[in-house]
Amino acid sequence: MEIEKGGHKVAVGVLSGAGGKGPLHRDSIRSTWASGRKSVYFIVAGPWNDIREEYDKYRDLIWIEEDEVYEGEESVLPFKTEAFIHILQKYTLPGKAGFEYLFKTDDDSFVDLAKLEKTIGGKKYDYWGCCTTENFKPLRSPTRKWRVTFDIYPEEYYPLYCQGAGFALSRKFVECMSNHLAFFRYNPFEDVSIGLLAERCSMVPDTDFVRIKQYRTEEAGEKKQLKNDERKEIFFLPKATMKNKVLQHRVKTHYDMYAHYKCVKEGC
């Protein structure tokens, strides 16, 4: 692929699946919030033959030679995120000539890129997103979906971290991280991994629950669905709106993605 060496303040990495709904989500993003924009990259894993044609056609994929495992202690998500950070740090121009921020998100998110650049550029954040404000204990019970063993993570509490739906990292933070990635202990949660690196680099997360929206509504019904491990989808789609938002997570269909795009372009 071709890495854009400079020209955009923010370079974006979108974690996406090689198969399943991944290709549809990527096409939706290319035709909406990333339309006409370089420095937006999709990070995928899995068999090379599954993405070879798309890779050659669009030249915006970063392929990780790992299995597409998303749950448990063999999750590929940390490798995807850390590979994106390492590759952009290595292959773009140094300093502000290359990029000022990296932004990591998922392929079921809508991002208002103009508003993102204005927001994080105005206050010079180092580590910004929808972040924890207190230290949480890891889930240890073998019956829990997101459990982690003491062998993987022996500490009693997680660090403060920004949740994976979308977070920004300054060039200063990225340069510090690059000194630690080669010797960094694996953690199955990519957002916790960045929080651990933030501790090493003395970066304190700046949280923004207004501009980064994890949920579509504040209704208990939606949150109850999302907490049920047997449910994989939200079965209703609240009306699209991007008022006061930089990012909306849990965008489920192409029509849904386009509705958010239309809100940014025309109002809603």
C-alpha positions in Angstrom: 0.0 0.0 0.0 1.0 3.7 -0.2 1.4 5.6 3.0 0.5 9.3 2.7 3.7 11.0 4.1 2.1 14.3 5.0 -0.5 16.9 4.2 -3.1 16.0 6.8 -3.1 17.0 10.4 -4.9 13.8 11.4 -4.2 10.3 10.1 -7.0 7.9 10.8 -6.8 4.1 11.4 -10.0 2.2 11.2 -10.1 -1.4 12.6 -12.1 -3.6 10.3 -12.7 -7.3 9.6 -11.4 -8.9 6.4 -14.6 -10.8 6.0 -18.2 -10.7 7.3 -19.6 -7.1 7.2 -16.1 -5.6 7.0 -16.0 -5.0 3.3 -19.5 -3.4 3.4 -18.5 -1.1 6.3 -15.3 0.0 4.5 -17.2 0.8 1.3 -19.7 2.8 3.4 -16.9 4.8 5.0 -15.2 5.4 1.7 -18.4 6.8 0.2 -19.2 9.0 3.2 -17.0 10.5 5.9 -13.7 9.4 4.2 -14.8 10.3 0.7 -12.0 12.2 -1.2 -9.8 12.0 1.9 -6.3 10.5 2.1 -4.6 9.4 5.3 -7.6 7.1 6.2 -6.4 3.5 6.5 -8.3 0.3 7.2 -6.4 -2.2 9.4 -7.4 -5.8 8.6 -6.1 -9.3 9.5 -6.9 -12.8 8.2 -6.0 -14.6 5.0 -4.3 -12.5 2.4 -6.4 -13.9 -0.4 -9.5 -12.6 1.2 -8.4 -9.0 0.8 -5.9 -9.1 -2.1 -8.3 -7.6 -4.7 -9.5 -4.9 -2.4 -6.0 -4.1 -1.3 -4.9 -3.6 -5.0 -8.0 -1.6 -5.9 -8.0 1.0 -3.1 -4.5 1.0 -1.7 -5.8 2.0 1.8 -5.5 -1.3 3.6 -2.9 -2.2 6.2 -2.8 -6.0 6.4 -1.8 -7.8 9.6 -0.7 -11.4 9.1 -2.7 -12.7 12.1 -6.0 -14.6 12.5 -9.1 -12.5 12.9 -9.7 -13.2 16.6 -11.6 -10.5 18.5 -12.4 -12.1 21.8 -10.4 -13.7 24.6 -6.7 -13.6 25.3 -5.6 -14.1 21.7 -7.4 -11.0 20.3 -5.8 -9.4 17.3 -7.1 -6.0 18.1 -4.0 -4.8 20.0 -1.7 -5.9 17.2 -3.8 -4.0 14.7 -3.8 -0.8 16.7 -0.1 -1.0 17.6 0.8 -1.8 13.9 -1.1 1.2 12.7 0.8 3.4 15.2 4.2 1.9 14.3 3.7 2.1 10.5 2.5 5.7 10.5 5.4 6.7 12.8 7.9 5.0 10.7 6.8 5.9 7.2 5.5 9.4 7.4 7.5 12.6 7.5 8.8 13.6 10.9 7.1 16.2 13.1 4.1 18.3 11.9 5.1 17.8 8.3 3.8 14.2 8.5 0.9 14.3 11.0 0.1 16.0 14.3 -2.4 13.3 15.5 -3.3 9.7 14.9 -6.9 8.8 15.4 -8.0 5.2 16.0 -11.6 4.1 15.4 -13.8 1.2 14.3 -15.6 0.5 11.1 -19.0 0.9 12.7 -18.3 4.6 13.6 -19.1 7.8 11.8 -16.4 10.5 12.2 -16.8 14.1 11.3 -13.2 14.7 10.3 -13.4 18.5 10.0 -14.8 18.8 13.5 -12.2 16.3 14.8 -9.3 18.3 13.5 -10.8 21.5 14.9 -11.4 20.0 18.3 -8.1 18.3 19.0 -6.0 20.9 17.2 -7.5 23.7 19.2 -6.5 22.5 22.7 -3.3 20.4 21.9 -4.4 17.2 23.5 -2.0 14.3 23.9 -4.5 11.6 24.5 -8.2 12.3 23.9 -11.4 10.4 23.6 -14.2 8.9 25.7 -12.0 7.8 28.6 -12.4 6.2 32.0 -12.1 8.6 34.9 -11.4 6.0 37.6 -9.4 2.7 37.7 -11.5 -0.4 37.1 -10.7 -4.0 38.2 -10.2 -6.6 35.4 -13.0 -9.2 35.1 -11.6 -12.5 36.4 -14.5 -14.9 36.4 -14.2 -17.6 33.7 -17.9 -17.1 33.0 -17.4 -13.5 31.8 -16.9 -12.7 28.1 -14.2 -10.1 28.7 -12.3 -11.9 31.5 -8.5 -11.7 31.7 -6.3 -14.1 33.7 -3.7 -13.2 36.2 -1.0 -14.6 33.9 -1.9 -12.0 31.3 -2.6 -9.1 33.6 -1.6 -9.6 37.3 -2.3 -6.0 38.4 -5.4 -5.3 40.5 -6.6 -2.4 38.4 -6.5 -1.2 34.8 -4.9 2.1 34.0 -7.0 5.1 32.8 -7.7 4.6 29.1 -9.8 6.0 26.3 -12.3 3.5 24.9 -11.7 2.0 21.5 -14.6 3.5 19.6 -12.4 6.5 18.9 -9.3 8.2 20.5 -6.6 10.6 19.4 -2.9 10.4 20.0 -0.6 13.4 19.6 2.7 13.1 17.7 4.5 13.5 21.0 2.7 10.5 22.5 3.2 8.4 19.4 6.9 9.1 19.4 7.2 8.1 23.0 5.2 4.9 22.3 7.5 3.9 19.5 10.3 3.5 22.1 8.2 1.0 24.0 6.3 -1.1 21.5 9.1 -3.6 20.8 9.3 -4.5 24.5 5.7 -4.1 25.4 3.7 -6.7 27.3 0.7 -8.0 25.4 -2.8 -7.1 26.6 -5.9 -8.5 24.8 -7.7 -5.1 25.0 -6.4 -2.5 22.6 -7.7 0.4 24.5 -6.2 -0.9 27.8 -2.9 -1.4 25.9 -2.8 2.3 24.9 -3.6 3.2 28.5 -0.6 1.2 29.7 1.6 3.0 27.2 0.1 6.3 28.3 1.3 5.5 31.9 4.8 4.8 30.6 4.8 8.1 28.7 3.2 10.1 31.5 0.2 11.0 29.3 -3.1 11.6 31.1 -6.2 11.0 29.1 -8.6 13.9 28.4 -12.1 12.6 28.3 -15.0 13.9 26.3 -18.3 12.2 26.7 -20.1 14.8 24.6 -18.2 14.7 21.3 -17.4 11.0 21.4 -20.7 9.0 21.6 -20.4 5.3 22.5 -24.2 4.7 22.4 -26.9 5.8 20.0 -29.2 7.0 22.8 -29.4 7.3 26.5 -32.2 4.8 26.7 -32.0 1.9 29.1 -33.3 -0.5 26.4 -30.3 0.0 24.1 -27.8 -0.3 26.9 -29.5 -3.5 28.1 -29.2 -5.0 24.7 -25.6 -4.1 24.4 -24.8 -5.7 27.8 -26.4 -9.0 26.8 -23.6 -11.2 25.4 -26.0 -13.2 23.3 -27.2 -10.2 21.3 -24.8 -9.1 18.5 -26.9 -6.3 17.1 -28.9 -3.3 18.1 -32.4 -4.1 16.9 -33.5 -0.5 16.4 -31.8 2.4 14.8 -32.4 5.8 16.5 -32.6 8.8 14.2 -29.2 9.9 12.9 -27.8 13.1 14.3 -24.3 14.6 14.5 -25.1 17.7 16.6 -22.2 18.5 18.9 -20.5 15.2 18.0 -17.2 14.3 16.5 -17.9 10.6 16.5 -20.9 8.3 16.7 -20.3 4.7 17.4 -22.6 1.7 16.6 -23.6 2.8 13.1 -25.0 -0.4 11.8 -25.8 -0.2 8.0 -24.9 1.7 4.9 -28.1 3.6 5.0 -27.4 4.5 8.7 -23.9 5.7 7.8 -25.2 7.8 4.9 -27.9 9.3 7.2 -25.1 10.6 9.5 -23.1 11.9 6.5 -26.2 13.8 5.3 -26.6 15.3 8.7 -23.0 16.7 8.5 -23.4 18.0 5.0 -27.0 19.2 5.0 -28.2 19.2 8.6 -30.8 17.0 10.0 
